[in-house]
Amino acid sequence: MEIMRVLGDLVCTQRIPGLQSASLRLLENNKGVRLVATDPVGVPPGKWVFTNVGSAARLAMPDVTVMTDLTICGIIDDWDA
């Protein structure tokens, strides 16, 4: 797991069937690298979240057939970055 900050929504009108209608968010890790993650919890921009990567990311989605390797698993309520 890794802690990341949500920068905003990522809207894609054309996607492969394996992504279905998963919400996508643009994240930034502690090194400033920007990544795209699926978001089953509905996180607003500016929040800190913890994520799962790899095959565990698929298991964090309500539908495990969604093709993802980075998923937001929860919103961090209190953390001093």
Backbone torsions as a table, in degrees:
resi	resn	phi	psi	omega
1	MET	NA	152.8	179.0
2	GLU	-141.8	147.8	176.0
3	ILE	-92.4	132.0	-179.9
4	MET	-140.0	163.7	177.8
5	ARG	-109.8	137.7	179.3
6	VAL	-82.2	122.4	178.4
7	LEU	-89.5	-32.1	-179.7
8	GLY	166.5	-176.4	178.6
9	ASP	-80.1	154.3	172.7
10	LEU	-123.6	114.4	-176.5
11	VAL	-101.8	122.0	178.4
12	CYS	-127.8	114.8	-179.2
13	THR	-81.6	-26.3	178.0
14	GLN	-112.1	122.1	177.9
15	ARG	-147.9	163.2	179.3
16	ILE	-72.5	154.7	-179.0
17	PRO	-57.9	-28.8	-178.1
18	GLY	-66.4	-18.0	176.9
19	LEU	-90.3	-14.2	179.7
20	GLN	44.9	-130.1	-177.9
21	SER	-110.1	30.5	-179.2
22	ALA	-63.0	136.3	174.4
23	SER	-72.1	139.2	-178.5
24	LEU	-116.2	140.7	178.5
25	ARG	-128.6	146.6	173.4
26	LEU	-92.4	123.5	-177.5
27	LEU	-116.9	159.9	174.1
28	GLU	-131.3	129.9	178.9
29	ASN	-88.6	-177.0	-174.8
30	ASN	-69.5	-12.2	177.8
31	LYS	-98.2	3.7	179.6
32	GLY	85.1	5.9	179.1
33	VAL	-79.2	132.1	178.8
34	ARG	-96.2	136.1	-177.2
35	LEU	-136.3	159.4	176.1
36	VAL	-107.8	134.0	-179.9
37	ALA	-131.5	152.2	169.4
38	THR	-79.5	150.1	-174.2
39	ASP	-131.2	94.7	177.7
40	PRO	-83.0	-6.1	-175.9
41	VAL	-104.4	-14.0	177.3
42	GLY	79.4	57.7	-175.8
43	VAL	-85.5	132.2	175.0
44	PRO	-81.2	158.7	178.0
45	PRO	-59.0	147.3	178.1
46	GLY	93.6	-15.4	-179.1
47	LYS	-80.8	152.1	172.4
48	TRP	-92.5	139.6	-177.0
49	VAL	-135.9	163.6	168.3
50	PHE	-112.4	145.9	-172.0
51	THR	-126.5	160.7	171.3
52	ASN	-115.8	144.4	179.7
53	VAL	-121.3	164.7	177.0
54	GLY	71.7	-150.7	-177.4
55	SER	-65.0	-26.2	177.3
56	ALA	-65.6	-25.9	179.1
57	ALA	-64.2	-36.6	178.1
58	ARG	-66.2	-36.5	-179.0
59	LEU	-70.3	-19.8	178.7
60	ALA	-80.4	-12.1	178.9
61	MET	-84.6	148.3	176.3
62	PRO	-58.1	-34.5	176.6
63	ASP	-112.0	108.9	-174.3
64	VAL	-70.8	-3.3	177.3
65	THR	-87.4	-5.3	177.2
66	VAL	-67.2	131.2	-177.4
67	MET	-83.6	99.5	179.0
68	THR	-145.8	152.1	173.3
69	ASP	-126.3	10.6	174.0
70	LEU	-149.2	118.4	-177.6
71	THR	-131.7	137.5	173.6
72	ILE	-75.9	126.7	-176.9
73	CYS	-105.3	-19.0	-180.0
74	GLY	-175.1	158.5	177.8
75	ILE	-95.6	132.4	177.9
76	ILE	-85.7	119.6	-176.6
77	ASP	-81.5	-35.5	-176.1
78	ASP	-145.5	111.3	-179.6
79	TRP	-160.3	133.1	178.9
80	ASP	-95.2	105.6	-177.4
81	ALA	-69.3	NA	NA
